[in-house]
Amino acid sequence: MKTIYAFLTMVAVASPLAALDQGALSAVAQKFSGTTADEQYLARVELNRLIDTASTPGTGDRAAVTTTLLAVLAAADTPAEAKKYIVRSLANTGTAAAVPALTDMLNGTDARLQEEALQALELIPGDAATASLAAALDAATDGRSKVSLANALATKKATSAIPALAKLVSDADADVAQAAIEALARIGGQPAIDALLAGDTASSDVGKALLIASSGSAEVARQVYTAATDSTVKAAALAALKDSALIDTALQSDDAILRRTALQTGLASGQQSVQQLVTSAYGDLSTDERLLVLAHLDLVQPADAAAQLALTSAAAEDTAEKAAALRALRSADSQEAFAATLAGLADRDRNVSDAASIAIAAMPYAAAESELVAMLKGDNSDAKRNAIKAATYRKIDGLNAILIDIVKGSDKNAGKDALKMLFTTATVADLEAIVSAAKASTDTAQQKMMYAASKKIAERIGTDAATKLVEGL
């Protein structure tokens, strides 16, 4: 063990940290004087390779790299394009030692370097970089700079910049005010909340920011709820509060957004008054409100009452409501629910019929198969055709034999539907039965239909036995 340790120590001593050679970096920087796109590209690749090699975690020295980058950056003969990429490298590898030089660029007149310096200061950790950005925000005079600096300080979660941001919450420039408000929301905490409260709390932007900055504080949410005039903000505050009295009041409001939020929040919290409203006055709710209840039907108690609400909506004229109700019935276990789902299968609206097919496949109704078989063997053509659709989603013993009997019968429309299903389910034995029935049929149209279907089934099965059965048809 001692031998291994000694060996590793020797390797460490013999392998010094990769260094960034100032002369080599300067030489690469001069290549940015090239005028062609290829020359510029190759210079960038070489510059990045040098810096990446010297700053690789575990092998590089960030402090030394920063010193070298700053030296080349300050050289009078370094091309402007090279400076841009060196500053960009400082964003990834620079230490606090780079802040003074970056601050000079941020306050300088070169727009390209200003932008690069701002991004570098945003990414360099430490109080010095934050202080530089905050000071620049305090001194900024144009709106674009203020917005960029506010965004950078928000990324850094700079609590020290809150006083500077607070001055801009009511700025005449709407973009600046918006950026300051959003920055305070992202920084969060009591100082940010206080700065926002000093602004126009009736403003929707300030209200949203307060809810974010306070992380759902009930005290702040109540202030926002009281002051807000925007429906969305008021609703967000109500959802954060979960106050039963306010929920009951909001349910009487003419504001649809507020009412829906109260309904959802009350259901989620199990508020008894909301449960009673839903179960006793479901028909008085708007279509949107009934859709919301259907989406959260698992929150309605008791379960029998919830299922009854879905059955009510399954008969609605609005197709979106009907589809939502059928999806909700997928866990129902009653003949009434099964019948409503079967009816939905026949609906002309694709969303409704698709919802019904999902429900019919998942429904735990124990008598589903026996009822479908009775319909398949019955005389009601519409019920028979609907049962064929439903049988696609349920496992029914002996289904193919029943379908073949339908094909042989006098109900041609049901026969066509049965053949469509047999296209995908028939075996060689089923094919033999269909061919035999076709040959025995005295109805020319029916015989032609069965022959055509037999050929398609044989092609799908693809065996010699199947092919032989349809030869000569």
Secondary structure, 3 states (H helix, E strand, C coil): CHHHHHHHHHHHHHCCCECCCHHHHHHHHHHHHCCCHHHHHHHHHHHHHHHHHHCCCCCECHHHHHHHHHHHHHCCCCCHHHHHHHHHHHHHHCCHHHHHHHHHHHCCCCHHHHHHHHHHHHHCCCHHHHHHHHHHHHHCCCHHHHHHHHHHHHHCCCHHHHHHHHCCCCCCCHHHHHHHHHHHHHHCCHHHHHHHHCCCCCCHHHHHHHHHHCCCCHHHHHHHHHHCCCHHHHHHHHHHHCCHHHHHHHCCCCCHHHHHHHHHHHHHCCCHHHHHHHHHCHHHCCHHHHHHHHHCHHHCCCHHHHHHHHHHHHCCCCHHHHHHHHHHHHHCCCHHHHHHHHHHHCCCCHHHHHHHHHHHHHCCCCCHHHHHHHHHHCCCHHHHHHHHHHHCCCCCCCHHHHHHHHHHCCCHHHHHHHHHHHHHHCCHHHHHHHHHHHHHCCCHHHHHHHHHHHHHHHHHHCCHHHHHHCCCC
